[in-house]
Amino acid sequence: QQMSNSSSINHFLLLALADTRQLQLLHFCLLLAISLAALLGNGLIISAVACGHHLHTPMFFFLLNLALADLGSICTTVPKAMHNSLWDTRTISYTGCAAQLFFILFFIGAAYYLLTIMCYDRYVSICKPLHYGTLLGSRACAHMAAAAWASAFLTALLHTARTFSLPLCHGNALGQFFCEIPQILKLSCSHSILRELGFIAISACLAFGSFVFIVFSYVQIFRAVLRISSEQGQHKAFSTCLPHLAVVSLFLCTVIFAHLKPPSISSPSLDLSVSVLYSVVPPALNPLIYSLRNQELKAAVWRLMTAWLQKH
């Protein structure tokens, strides 16, 4: 299906997750389980931090913001994929695709900026504990969180506006289960696509700069931890930091690979696997990674669940 420009497109066709009805229903059940796990885990973190006054600290404040970003991220992509699998359809409207692209960029961008800020929080608490209250006061934390959300909003708005301003003349079929910039760019016939790719490269460099900051911070953190004489203290510090570093590494590597990989190695199965790793897996795993390692949060969640059960 050839189309002269994007004005003639009123819908896109998303990638079908399976060809047979049995596999479609299986994918629906898997996506439902993942989304329920993400909703439950992130919802419990938000409720526990909001209700537990002893958890009103910078670390848990940023964790609450991360849980909000994770909820938004998984609610942007998974429900539409579940709907398409259940009803055996592939369509998404033009405006729906633009909205989905904006929100996935917004929430994923916010999550990444918040993970960077959380790294800074760990760095200050371990390497500069005497200055923790000064550097991470309530006003400073609010400003950093606001900057993360505002930066993500601006980046998402610019990318979405730029992507959907390009003329599309190579059909309307996207090789992904949600609207993603690389797949939309494949439909474009404009020479200005190079400018959009350049914009993506600049964003990738900024993201990589944040990653360099994270790595540098963790080098300082690990040097400080290794000077701790207590093995229990070392174990506590490493158990807090290593999961965070693993989450950031997986998230950044998959996002950069998805958006900057050469077309020669692109395939539907590879694109699908990479996109799941950065858009679906982190929102479901982050609550486990950050709650199972934290006794205060586990105790707060348990108190919250116990109080709810007693009321009902």
ChimeraX commands (.cxc) that place a marker at each C-alpha (Angstrom):
marker #1 position 0.00,0.00,0.00 radius 0.5
marker #1 position 1.69,3.17,-1.22 radius 0.5
marker #1 position 0.64,6.50,0.16 radius 0.5
marker #1 position 1.61,9.93,-1.09 radius 0.5
marker #1 position 1.94,11.60,2.30 radius 0.5
marker #1 position 1.03,11.32,5.95 radius 0.5
marker #1 position -2.22,13.28,5.48 radius 0.5
marker #1 position -3.73,10.26,3.71 radius 0.5
marker #1 position -2.96,7.94,6.64 radius 0.5
marker #1 position -5.68,7.73,9.28 radius 0.5
marker #1 position -4.38,4.63,11.02 radius 0.5
marker #1 position -1.31,2.42,11.37 radius 0.5
marker #1 position -1.00,-1.35,11.50 radius 0.5
marker #1 position 0.97,-2.63,14.49 radius 0.5
marker #1 position 3.00,-5.83,14.52 radius 0.5
marker #1 position 0.94,-8.93,15.25 radius 0.5
marker #1 position 2.50,-10.77,18.20 radius 0.5
marker #1 position 1.33,-14.16,16.87 radius 0.5
marker #1 position -0.28,-15.74,13.82 radius 0.5
marker #1 position -2.50,-18.36,15.47 radius 0.5
marker #1 position -5.44,-17.71,17.79 radius 0.5
marker #1 position -4.00,-19.92,20.53 radius 0.5
marker #1 position -0.72,-17.97,20.58 radius 0.5
marker #1 position -2.59,-14.66,20.54 radius 0.5
marker #1 position -4.51,-15.68,23.65 radius 0.5
marker #1 position -1.29,-16.90,25.26 radius 0.5
marker #1 position 0.34,-13.52,24.59 radius 0.5
marker #1 position -2.72,-11.80,26.03 radius 0.5
marker #1 position -2.42,-13.83,29.25 radius 0.5
marker #1 position 1.34,-13.16,29.52 radius 0.5
marker #1 position 0.87,-9.42,28.99 radius 0.5
marker #1 position -1.97,-9.41,31.51 radius 0.5
marker #1 position 0.21,-11.14,34.12 radius 0.5
marker #1 position 3.12,-8.75,33.53 radius 0.5
marker #1 position 0.92,-5.66,33.66 radius 0.5
marker #1 position -0.84,-6.82,36.84 radius 0.5
marker #1 position 2.53,-7.51,38.47 radius 0.5
marker #1 position 3.74,-4.03,37.49 radius 0.5
marker #1 position 0.53,-2.36,38.68 radius 0.5
marker #1 position 0.58,-4.24,41.99 radius 0.5
marker #1 position 4.29,-3.73,42.68 radius 0.5
marker #1 position 4.45,-0.06,41.74 radius 0.5
marker #1 position 1.09,0.64,43.36 radius 0.5
marker #1 position 2.29,-0.84,46.65 radius 0.5
marker #1 position 5.49,1.23,46.53 radius 0.5
marker #1 position 3.53,4.45,45.87 radius 0.5
marker #1 position 1.03,3.68,48.65 radius 0.5
marker #1 position 3.71,2.62,51.16 radius 0.5
marker #1 position 5.88,5.70,50.58 radius 0.5
marker #1 position 2.91,8.09,50.55 radius 0.5
marker #1 position 1.40,6.65,53.75 radius 0.5
marker #1 position 4.60,5.88,55.67 radius 0.5
marker #1 position 5.89,9.10,57.21 radius 0.5
marker #1 position 9.19,7.44,58.15 radius 0.5
marker #1 position 9.75,6.81,54.41 radius 0.5
marker #1 position 9.61,10.51,53.54 radius 0.5
marker #1 position 13.32,10.59,52.68 radius 0.5
marker #1 position 15.05,11.53,49.38 radius 0.5
marker #1 position 15.67,7.91,48.38 radius 0.5
marker #1 position 12.03,6.88,48.78 radius 0.5
marker #1 position 10.77,10.15,47.27 radius 0.5
marker #1 position 12.68,9.39,44.06 radius 0.5
marker #1 position 11.56,5.76,44.21 radius 0.5
marker #1 position 7.94,6.94,44.36 radius 0.5
marker #1 position 8.53,9.08,41.26 radius 0.5
marker #1 position 10.17,6.12,39.49 radius 0.5
marker #1 position 7.16,3.94,40.32 radius 0.5
marker #1 position 4.85,6.58,38.79 radius 0.5
marker #1 position 6.98,6.66,35.63 radius 0.5
marker #1 position 6.97,2.85,35.45 radius 0.5
marker #1 position 3.19,2.74,35.81 radius 0.5
marker #1 position 2.77,5.30,33.05 radius 0.5
marker #1 position 5.20,3.44,30.80 radius 0.5
marker #1 position 3.53,0.05,31.00 radius 0.5
marker #1 position 0.02,1.54,30.78 radius 0.5
marker #1 position 1.01,3.25,27.52 radius 0.5
marker #1 position 2.09,0.15,25.56 radius 0.5
marker #1 position 0.67,-3.02,27.08 radius 0.5
marker #1 position -3.12,-2.34,27.11 radius 0.5
marker #1 position -3.20,-1.69,23.34 radius 0.5
marker #1 position -1.14,-4.84,22.68 radius 0.5
marker #1 position -3.51,-6.83,24.92 radius 0.5
marker #1 position -6.53,-5.41,23.08 radius 0.5
marker #1 position -5.06,-6.31,19.69 radius 0.5
marker #1 position -4.19,-9.85,20.80 radius 0.5
marker #1 position -7.62,-10.46,22.32 radius 0.5
marker #1 position -9.65,-9.06,19.43 radius 0.5
marker #1 position -7.28,-10.21,16.65 radius 0.5
marker #1 position -6.68,-6.73,15.25 radius 0.5
marker #1 position -3.61,-4.63,14.44 radius 0.5
marker #1 position -4.94,-1.10,13.95 radius 0.5
marker #1 position -4.15,2.05,15.90 radius 0.5
marker #1 position -5.38,5.49,14.87 radius 0.5
marker #1 position -2.98,8.16,13.62 radius 0.5
marker #1 position -3.62,10.39,16.66 radius 0.5
marker #1 position -3.50,7.35,18.94 radius 0.5
marker #1 position -0.09,6.44,17.55 radius 0.5
marker #1 position 1.20,9.99,18.07 radius 0.5
marker #1 position -0.13,10.00,21.64 radius 0.5
marker #1 position 1.37,6.58,22.36 radius 0.5
marker #1 position 4.77,7.68,21.03 radius 0.5
marker #1 position 4.70,10.86,23.10 radius 0.5
marker #1 position 3.76,9.12,26.35 radius 0.5
marker #1 position 6.22,6.24,25.97 radius 0.5
marker #1 position 9.04,8.74,25.34 radius 0.5
marker #1 position 7.85,10.88,28.25 radius 0.5
marker #1 position 7.60,8.10,30.83 radius 0.5
marker #1 position 10.73,6.23,29.72 radius 0.5
marker #1 position 12.71,9.48,29.63 radius 0.5
marker #1 position 11.47,10.43,33.11 radius 0.5
marker #1 position 12.40,6.98,34.44 radius 0.5
marker #1 position 15.92,7.28,33.08 radius 0.5
marker #1 position 16.47,10.77,34.49 radius 0.5
marker #1 position 15.11,9.60,37.85 radius 0.5
marker #1 position 17.47,6.60,37.84 radius 0.5
marker #1 position 20.34,9.07,37.28 radius 0.5
marker #1 position 19.17,11.19,40.21 radius 0.5
marker #1 position 18.85,8.09,42.39 radius 0.5
marker #1 position 22.47,7.30,41.59 radius 0.5
marker #1 position 23.43,10.78,42.80 radius 0.5
marker #1 position 21.44,10.13,45.98 radius 0.5
marker #1 position 23.42,6.92,46.59 radius 0.5
marker #1 position 26.69,8.73,45.88 radius 0.5
marker #1 position 25.98,11.52,48.38 radius 0.5
marker #1 position 24.69,9.16,51.08 radius 0.5
marker #1 position 27.80,6.92,50.90 radius 0.5
marker #1 position 30.60,9.30,49.87 radius 0.5
marker #1 position 29.41,12.56,51.48 radius 0.5
marker #1 position 27.16,11.51,54.36 radius 0.5
marker #1 position 27.83,14.65,56.40 radius 0.5
marker #1 position 26.52,16.83,53.56 radius 0.5
marker #1 position 23.49,14.65,52.78 radius 0.5
marker #1 position 20.95,16.90,54.48 radius 0.5
marker #1 position 22.35,19.98,52.75 radius 0.5
marker #1 position 22.73,18.59,49.23 radius 0.5
marker #1 position 19.47,16.62,49.26 radius 0.5
marker #1 position 17.05,18.76,51.22 radius 0.5
marker #1 position 13.34,18.63,50.48 radius 0.5
marker #1 position 13.47,21.64,48.16 radius 0.5
marker #1 position 16.49,20.30,46.24 radius 0.5
marker #1 position 14.76,16.91,45.80 radius 0.5
marker #1 position 11.58,18.57,44.54 radius 0.5
marker #1 position 13.59,20.65,42.06 radius 0.5
marker #1 position 15.50,17.60,40.78 radius 0.5
marker #1 position 12.33,15.55,40.33 radius 0.5
marker #1 position 10.61,18.46,38.57 radius 0.5
marker #1 position 13.63,18.86,36.27 radius 0.5
marker #1 position 13.50,15.14,35.40 radius 0.5
marker #1 position 9.80,15.27,34.48 radius 0.5
marker #1 position 10.13,18.58,32.61 radius 0.5
marker #1 position 13.16,17.38,30.62 radius 0.5
marker #1 position 11.34,14.18,29.68 radius 0.5
marker #1 position 8.25,16.15,28.63 radius 0.5
marker #1 position 10.25,18.52,26.44 radius 0.5
marker #1 position 12.26,15.70,24.83 radius 0.5
marker #1 position 9.12,13.65,24.14 radius 0.5
marker #1 position 7.31,16.66,22.67 radius 0.5
marker #1 position 10.18,17.55,20.34 radius 0.5
marker #1 position 10.71,13.97,19.14 radius 0.5
marker #1 position 6.98,13.36,18.59 radius 0.5
marker #1 position 6.42,16.64,16.74 radius 0.5
marker #1 position 9.49,16.08,14.58 radius 0.5
marker #1 position 8.65,12.45,13.76 radius 0.5
marker #1 position 5.02,13.13,12.79 radius 0.5
marker #1 position 5.94,16.18,10.70 radius 0.5
marker #1 position 7.75,13.89,8.22 radius 0.5
marker #1 position 5.84,12.81,5.09 radius 0.5
marker #1 position 5.07,9.09,5.09 radius 0.5
marker #1 position 4.85,7.31,1.75 radius 0.5
marker #1 position 5.93,3.70,2.41 radius 0.5
marker #1 position 2.64,2.30,3.65 radius 0.5
marker #1 position 1.30,2.27,7.19 radius 0.5
marker #1 position 2.56,-1.05,8.62 radius 0.5
marker #1 position 4.83,-0.74,11.68 radius 0.5
marker #1 position 7.15,-3.60,12.59 radius 0.5
marker #1 position 6.53,-3.17,16.32 radius 0.5
marker #1 position 3.69,-3.80,18.79 radius 0.5
marker #1 position 3.62,-0.11,19.75 radius 0.5
marker #1 position 4.45,3.14,17.96 radius 0.5
marker #1 position 8.21,3.62,18.00 radius 0.5
marker #1 position 10.38,6.24,16.25 radius 0.5
marker #1 position 12.61,3.83,14.21 radius 0.5
marker #1 position 9.55,2.05,12.80 radius 0.5
marker #1 position 7.82,5.30,11.81 radius 0.5
marker #1 position 11.01,6.61,10.20 radius 0.5
marker #1 position 11.05,3.51,7.97 radius 0.5
marker #1 position 7.81,4.75,6.43 radius 0.5
marker #1 position 9.18,8.20,5.64 radius 0.5
marker #1 position 10.31,9.30,2.20 radius 0.5
marker #1 position 11.70,12.66,3.29 radius 0.5
marker #1 position 15.35,13.68,3.02 radius 0.5
marker #1 position 14.94,15.49,6.35 radius 0.5
marker #1 position 14.85,12.06,7.98 radius 0.5
marker #1 position 18.61,12.52,8.45 radius 0.5
marker #1 position 17.90,15.47,10.70 radius 0.5
marker #1 position 15.60,13.36,12.84 radius 0.5
marker #1 position 18.26,10.65,13.04 radius 0.5
marker #1 position 20.74,13.33,14.05 radius 0.5
marker #1 position 18.35,14.49,16.77 radius 0.5
marker #1 position 18.07,10.89,18.01 radius 0.5
marker #1 position 21.88,10.64,18.02 radius 0.5
marker #1 position 22.14,13.84,20.10 radius 0.5
marker #1 position 19.59,12.47,22.58 radius 0.5
marker #1 position 21.53,9.19,22.72 radius 0.5
marker #1 position 24.73,11.11,23.47 radius 0.5
marker #1 position 22.99,12.98,26.30 radius 0.5
marker #1 position 21.71,9.67,27.67 radius 0.5
marker #1 position 25.18,8.19,27.38 radius 0.5
marker #1 position 26.56,11.24,29.21 radius 0.5
marker #1 position 24.19,10.47,32.07 radius 0.5
marker #1 position 25.40,6.87,32.00 radius 0.5
marker #1 position 29.03,8.04,32.21 radius 0.5
marker #1 position 28.03,10.14,35.23 radius 0.5
marker #1 position 26.38,7.06,36.77 radius 0.5
marker #1 position 29.46,4.88,36.17 radius 0.5
marker #1 position 31.80,7.56,37.56 radius 0.5
marker #1 position 29.58,7.91,40.64 radius 0.5
marker #1 position 29.59,4.17,41.20 radius 0.5
marker #1 position 33.36,4.00,40.90 radius 0.5
marker #1 position 33.52,6.54,43.74 radius 0.5
marker #1 position 30.86,4.64,45.67 radius 0.5
marker #1 position 32.65,1.28,45.35 radius 0.5
marker #1 position 35.95,2.86,46.40 radius 0.5
marker #1 position 34.24,4.24,49.50 radius 0.5
marker #1 position 32.49,0.94,50.21 radius 0.5
marker #1 position 35.71,-1.05,49.98 radius 0.5
marker #1 position 37.16,1.18,52.71 radius 0.5
marker #1 position 34.35,0.11,55.05 radius 0.5
marker #1 position 35.87,-2.32,57.56 radius 0.5
marker #1 position 32.56,-4.05,58.34 radius 0.5
marker #1 position 31.61,-6.86,55.95 radius 0.5
marker #1 position 27.96,-6.29,56.81 radius 0.5
marker #1 position 28.31,-2.63,55.84 radius 0.5
marker #1 position 29.93,-3.56,52.54 radius 0.5
marker #1 position 27.23,-6.11,51.77 radius 0.5
marker #1 position 24.47,-3.58,52.51 radius 0.5
marker #1 position 26.04,-0.94,50.28 radius 0.5
marker #1 position 26.67,-3.36,47.41 radius 0.5
marker #1 position 23.18,-4.87,47.65 radius 0.5
marker #1 position 21.73,-1.35,47.34 radius 0.5
marker #1 position 23.91,-0.20,44.46 radius 0.5
marker #1 position 24.45,-3.22,42.20 radius 0.5
marker #1 position 20.76,-3.80,41.32 radius 0.5
marker #1 position 20.44,-0.10,40.45 radius 0.5
marker #1 position 23.48,-0.28,38.18 radius 0.5
marker #1 position 22.15,-3.44,36.50 radius 0.5
marker #1 position 18.75,-1.81,35.84 radius 0.5
marker #1 position 20.33,1.32,34.34 radius 0.5
marker #1 position 22.72,-0.69,32.16 radius 0.5
marker #1 position 19.99,-2.96,30.74 radius 0.5
marker #1 position 17.66,-0.03,30.18 radius 0.5
marker #1 position 20.17,2.23,28.43 radius 0.5
marker #1 position 21.80,-0.48,26.29 radius 0.5
marker #1 position 18.47,-1.75,24.94 radius 0.5
marker #1 position 17.13,1.76,24.22 radius 0.5
marker #1 position 20.28,2.81,22.34 radius 0.5
marker #1 position 20.42,-0.49,20.46 radius 0.5
marker #1 position 16.75,-0.22,19.46 radius 0.5
marker #1 position 17.11,3.32,18.10 radius 0.5
marker #1 position 20.63,3.30,16.63 radius 0.5
marker #1 position 21.20,-0.28,15.41 radius 0.5
marker #1 position 22.09,-0.58,11.68 radius 0.5
marker #1 position 19.23,-1.69,9.39 radius 0.5
marker #1 position 21.30,-4.67,8.22 radius 0.5
marker #1 position 20.78,-6.49,11.55 radius 0.5
marker #1 position 17.16,-5.47,12.01 radius 0.5
marker #1 position 14.50,-8.19,12.12 radius 0.5
marker #1 position 10.95,-8.31,13.54 radius 0.5
marker #1 position 11.86,-10.82,16.26 radius 0.5
marker #1 position 14.97,-8.87,17.32 radius 0.5
marker #1 position 13.12,-5.53,17.33 radius 0.5
marker #1 position 10.32,-7.07,19.39 radius 0.5
marker #1 position 12.70,-8.64,21.93 radius 0.5
marker #1 position 14.70,-5.43,22.42 radius 0.5
marker #1 position 11.59,-3.27,22.79 radius 0.5
marker #1 position 10.15,-5.63,25.43 radius 0.5
marker #1 position 13.43,-5.38,27.37 radius 0.5
marker #1 position 13.21,-1.60,27.72 radius 0.5
marker #1 position 9.45,-0.93,27.70 radius 0.5
marker #1 position 7.82,-3.88,29.50 radius 0.5
marker #1 position 10.42,-5.65,31.66 radius 0.5
marker #1 position 11.75,-2.71,33.77 radius 0.5
marker #1 position 8.34,-1.50,35.06 radius 0.5
marker #1 position 7.57,-5.05,36.22 radius 0.5
marker #1 position 11.01,-5.79,37.71 radius 0.5
marker #1 position 11.87,-2.44,39.33 radius 0.5
marker #1 position 9.48,-2.93,42.28 radius 0.5
marker #1 position 11.06,-6.32,43.00 radius 0.5
marker #1 position 14.62,-5.04,42.63 radius 0.5
marker #1 position 14.13,-2.01,44.85 radius 0.5
marker #1 position 11.76,-3.47,47.45 radius 0.5
marker #1 position 13.23,-6.91,48.10 radius 0.5
marker #1 position 16.60,-5.36,49.00 radius 0.5
marker #1 position 15.11,-2.76,51.35 radius 0.5
marker #1 position 13.89,-3.88,54.77 radius 0.5
marker #1 position 12.18,-0.54,55.55 radius 0.5
marker #1 position 10.13,-0.65,52.37 radius 0.5
marker #1 position 9.22,-4.32,52.83 radius 0.5
marker #1 position 8.05,-3.60,56.39 radius 0.5
marker #1 position 5.99,-0.62,55.21 radius 0.5
marker #1 position 4.36,-2.65,52.42 radius 0.5
marker #1 position 3.59,-5.46,54.85 radius 0.5
marker #1 position 1.98,-3.01,57.33 radius 0.5
marker #1 position -0.06,-1.51,54.49 radius 0.5
marker #1 position -1.31,-4.92,53.33 radius 0.5
marker #1 position -2.06,-6.05,56.89 radius 0.5
marker #1 position -4.08,-2.87,57.59 radius 0.5
marker #1 position -6.04,-3.35,54.35 radius 0.5
marker #1 position -6.83,-6.99,55.16 radius 0.5
marker #1 position -8.00,-6.07,58.64 radius 0.5
marker #1 position -10.38,-3.47,57.25 radius 0.5
marker #1 position -11.83,-5.95,54.77 radius 0.5
marker link #1:1,2 radius 0.2
marker link #1:2,3 radius 0.2
marker link #1:3,4 radius 0.2
marker link #1:4,5 radius 0.2
marker link #1:5,6 radius 0.2
marker link #1:6,7 radius 0.2
marker link #1:7,8 radius 0.2
marker link #1:8,9 radius 0.2
marker link #1:9,10 radius 0.2
marker link #1:10,11 radius 0.2
marker link #1:11,12 radius 0.2
marker link #1:12,13 radius 0.2
marker link #1:13,14 radius 0.2
marker link #1:14,15 radius 0.2
marker link #1:15,16 radius 0.2
marker link #1:16,17 radius 0.2
marker link #1:17,18 radius 0.2
marker link #1:18,19 radius 0.2
marker link #1:19,20 radius 0.2
marker link #1:20,21 radius 0.2
marker link #1:21,22 radius 0.2
marker link #1:22,23 radius 0.2
marker link #1:23,24 radius 0.2
marker link #1:24,25 radius 0.2
marker link #1:25,26 radius 0.2
marker link #1:26,27 radius 0.2
marker link #1:27,28 radius 0.2
marker link #1:28,29 radius 0.2
marker link #1:29,30 radius 0.2
marker link #1:30,31 radius 0.2
marker link #1:31,32 radius 0.2
marker link #1:32,33 radius 0.2
marker link #1:33,34 radius 0.2
marker link #1:34,35 radius 0.2
marker link #1:35,36 radius 0.2
marker link #1:36,37 radius 0.2
marker link #1:37,38 radius 0.2
marker link #1:38,39 radius 0.2
marker link #1:39,40 radius 0.2
marker link #1:40,41 radius 0.2
marker link #1:41,42 radius 0.2
marker link #1:42,43 radius 0.2
marker link #1:43,44 radius 0.2
marker link #1:44,45 radius 0.2
marker link #1:45,46 radius 0.2
marker link #1:46,47 radius 0.2
marker link #1:47,48 radius 0.2
marker link #1:48,49 radius 0.2
marker link #1:49,50 radius 0.2
marker link #1:50,51 radius 0.2
marker link #1:51,52 radius 0.2
marker link #1:52,53 radius 0.2
marker link #1:53,54 radius 0.2
marker link #1:54,55 radius 0.2
marker link #1:55,56 radius 0.2
marker link #1:56,57 radius 0.2
marker link #1:57,58 radius 0.2
marker link #1:58,59 radius 0.2
marker link #1:59,60 radius 0.2
marker link #1:60,61 radius 0.2
marker link #1:61,62 radius 0.2
marker link #1:62,63 radius 0.2
marker link #1:63,64 radius 0.2
marker link #1:64,65 radius 0.2
marker link #1:65,66 radius 0.2
marker link #1:66,67 radius 0.2
marker link #1:67,68 radius 0.2
marker link #1:68,69 radius 0.2
marker link #1:69,70 radius 0.2
marker link #1:70,71 radius 0.2
marker link #1:71,72 radius 0.2
marker link #1:72,73 radius 0.2
marker link #1:73,74 radius 0.2
marker link #1:74,75 radius 0.2
marker link #1:75,76 radius 0.2
marker link #1:76,77 radius 0.2
marker link #1:77,78 radius 0.2
marker link #1:78,79 radius 0.2
marker link #1:79,80 radius 0.2
marker link #1:80,81 radius 0.2
marker link #1:81,82 radius 0.2
marker link #1:82,83 radius 0.2
marker link #1:83,84 radius 0.2
marker link #1:84,85 radius 0.2
marker link #1:85,86 radius 0.2
marker link #1:86,87 radius 0.2
marker link #1:87,88 radius 0.2
marker link #1:88,89 radius 0.2
marker link #1:89,90 radius 0.2
marker link #1:90,91 radius 0.2
marker link #1:91,92 radius 0.2
marker link #1:92,93 radius 0.2
marker link #1:93,94 radius 0.2
marker link #1:94,95 radius 0.2
marker link #1:95,96 radius 0.2
marker link #1:96,97 radius 0.2
marker link #1:97,98 radius 0.2
marker link #1:98,99 radius 0.2
marker link #1:99,100 radius 0.2
marker link #1:100,101 radius 0.2
marker link #1:101,102 radius 0.2
marker link #1:102,103 radius 0.2
marker link #1:103,104 radius 0.2
marker link #1:104,105 radius 0.2
marker link #1:105,106 radius 0.2
marker link #1:106,107 radius 0.2
marker link #1:107,108 radius 0.2
marker link #1:108,109 radius 0.2
marker link #1:109,110 radius 0.2
marker link #1:110,111 radius 0.2
marker link #1:111,112 radius 0.2
marker link #1:112,113 radius 0.2
marker link #1:113,114 radius 0.2
marker link #1:114,115 radius 0.2
marker link #1:115,116 radius 0.2
marker link #1:116,117 radius 0.2
marker link #1:117,118 radius 0.2
marker link #1:118,119 radius 0.2
marker link #1:119,120 radius 0.2
marker link #1:120,121 radius 0.2
marker link #1:121,122 radius 0.2
marker link #1:122,123 radius 0.2
marker link #1:123,124 radius 0.2
marker link #1:124,125 radius 0.2
marker link #1:125,126 radius 0.2
marker link #1:126,127 radius 0.2
marker link #1:127,128 radius 0.2
marker link #1:128,129 radius 0.2
marker link #1:129,130 radius 0.2
marker link #1:130,131 radius 0.2
marker link #1:131,132 radius 0.2
marker link #1:132,133 radius 0.2
marker link #1:133,134 radius 0.2
marker link #1:134,135 radius 0.2
marker link #1:135,136 radius 0.2
marker link #1:136,137 radius 0.2
marker link #1:137,138 radius 0.2
marker link #1:138,139 radius 0.2
marker link #1:139,140 radius 0.2
marker link #1:140,141 radius 0.2
marker link #1:141,142 radius 0.2
marker link #1:142,143 radius 0.2
marker link #1:143,144 radius 0.2
marker link #1:144,145 radius 0.2
marker link #1:145,146 radius 0.2
marker link #1:146,147 radius 0.2
marker link #1:147,148 radius 0.2
marker link #1:148,149 radius 0.2
marker link #1:149,150 radius 0.2
marker link #1:150,151 radius 0.2
marker link #1:151,152 radius 0.2
marker link #1:152,153 radius 0.2
marker link #1:153,154 radius 0.2
marker link #1:154,155 radius 0.2
marker link #1:155,156 radius 0.2
marker link #1:156,157 radius 0.2
marker link #1:157,158 radius 0.2
marker link #1:158,159 radius 0.2
marker link #1:159,160 radius 0.2
marker link #1:160,161 radius 0.2
marker link #1:161,162 radius 0.2
marker link #1:162,163 radius 0.2
marker link #1:163,164 radius 0.2
marker link #1:164,165 radius 0.2
marker link #1:165,166 radius 0.2
marker link #1:166,167 radius 0.2
marker link #1:167,168 radius 0.2
marker link #1:168,169 radius 0.2
marker link #1:169,170 radius 0.2
marker link #1:170,171 radius 0.2
marker link #1:171,172 radius 0.2
marker link #1:172,173 radius 0.2
marker link #1:173,174 radius 0.2
marker link #1:174,175 radius 0.2
marker link #1:175,176 radius 0.2
marker link #1:176,177 radius 0.2
marker link #1:177,178 radius 0.2
marker link #1:178,179 radius 0.2
marker link #1:179,180 radius 0.2
marker link #1:180,181 radius 0.2
marker link #1:181,182 radius 0.2
marker link #1:182,183 radius 0.2
marker link #1:183,184 radius 0.2
marker link #1:184,185 radius 0.2
marker link #1:185,186 radius 0.2
marker link #1:186,187 radius 0.2
marker link #1:187,188 radius 0.2
marker link #1:188,189 radius 0.2
marker link #1:189,190 radius 0.2
marker link #1:190,191 radius 0.2
marker link #1:191,192 radius 0.2
marker link #1:192,193 radius 0.2
marker link #1:193,194 radius 0.2
marker link #1:194,195 radius 0.2
marker link #1:195,196 radius 0.2
marker link #1:196,197 radius 0.2
marker link #1:197,198 radius 0.2
marker link #1:198,199 radius 0.2
marker link #1:199,200 radius 0.2
marker link #1:200,201 radius 0.2
marker link #1:201,202 radius 0.2
marker link #1:202,203 radius 0.2
marker link #1:203,204 radius 0.2
marker link #1:204,205 radius 0.2
marker link #1:205,206 radius 0.2
marker link #1:206,207 radius 0.2
marker link #1:207,208 radius 0.2
marker link #1:208,209 radius 0.2
marker link #1:209,210 radius 0.2
marker link #1:210,211 radius 0.2
marker link #1:211,212 radius 0.2
marker link #1:212,213 radius 0.2
marker link #1:213,214 radius 0.2
marker link #1:214,215 radius 0.2
marker link #1:215,216 radius 0.2
marker link #1:216,217 radius 0.2
marker link #1:217,218 radius 0.2
marker link #1:218,219 radius 0.2
marker link #1:219,220 radius 0.2
marker link #1:220,221 radius 0.2
marker link #1:221,222 radius 0.2
marker link #1:222,223 radius 0.2
marker link #1:223,224 radius 0.2
marker link #1:224,225 radius 0.2
marker link #1:225,226 radius 0.2
marker link #1:226,227 radius 0.2
marker link #1:227,228 radius 0.2
marker link #1:228,229 radius 0.2
marker link #1:229,230 radius 0.2
marker link #1:230,231 radius 0.2
marker link #1:231,232 radius 0.2
marker link #1:232,233 radius 0.2
marker link #1:233,234 radius 0.2
marker link #1:234,235 radius 0.2
marker link #1:235,236 radius 0.2
marker link #1:236,237 radius 0.2
marker link #1:237,238 radius 0.2
marker link #1:238,239 radius 0.2
marker link #1:239,240 radius 0.2
marker link #1:240,241 radius 0.2
marker link #1:241,242 radius 0.2
marker link #1:242,243 radius 0.2
marker link #1:243,244 radius 0.2
marker link #1:244,245 radius 0.2
marker link #1:245,246 radius 0.2
marker link #1:246,247 radius 0.2
marker link #1:247,248 radius 0.2
marker link #1:248,249 radius 0.2
marker link #1:249,250 radius 0.2
marker link #1:250,251 radius 0.2
marker link #1:251,252 radius 0.2
marker link #1:252,253 radius 0.2
marker link #1:253,254 radius 0.2
marker link #1:254,255 radius 0.2
marker link #1:255,256 radius 0.2
marker link #1:256,257 radius 0.2
marker link #1:257,258 radius 0.2
marker link #1:258,259 radius 0.2
marker link #1:259,260 radius 0.2
marker link #1:260,261 radius 0.2
marker link #1:261,262 radius 0.2
marker link #1:262,263 radius 0.2
marker link #1:263,264 radius 0.2
marker link #1:264,265 radius 0.2
marker link #1:265,266 radius 0.2
marker link #1:266,267 radius 0.2
marker link #1:267,268 radius 0.2
marker link #1:268,269 radius 0.2
marker link #1:269,270 radius 0.2
marker link #1:270,271 radius 0.2
marker link #1:271,272 radius 0.2
marker link #1:272,273 radius 0.2
marker link #1:273,274 radius 0.2
marker link #1:274,275 radius 0.2
marker link #1:275,276 radius 0.2
marker link #1:276,277 radius 0.2
marker link #1:277,278 radius 0.2
marker link #1:278,279 radius 0.2
marker link #1:279,280 radius 0.2
marker link #1:280,281 radius 0.2
marker link #1:281,282 radius 0.2
marker link #1:282,283 radius 0.2
marker link #1:283,284 radius 0.2
marker link #1:284,285 radius 0.2
marker link #1:285,286 radius 0.2
marker link #1:286,287 radius 0.2
marker link #1:287,288 radius 0.2
marker link #1:288,289 radius 0.2
marker link #1:289,290 radius 0.2
marker link #1:290,291 radius 0.2
marker link #1:291,292 radius 0.2
marker link #1:292,293 radius 0.2
marker link #1:293,294 radius 0.2
marker link #1:294,295 radius 0.2
marker link #1:295,296 radius 0.2
marker link #1:296,297 radius 0.2
marker link #1:297,298 radius 0.2
marker link #1:298,299 radius 0.2
marker link #1:299,300 radius 0.2
marker link #1:300,301 radius 0.2
marker link #1:301,302 radius 0.2
marker link #1:302,303 radius 0.2
marker link #1:303,304 radius 0.2
marker link #1:304,305 radius 0.2
marker link #1:305,306 radius 0.2
marker link #1:306,307 radius 0.2
marker link #1:307,308 radius 0.2
marker link #1:308,309 radius 0.2
marker link #1:309,310 radius 0.2
marker link #1:310,311 radius 0.2
marker link #1:311,312 radius 0.2
view
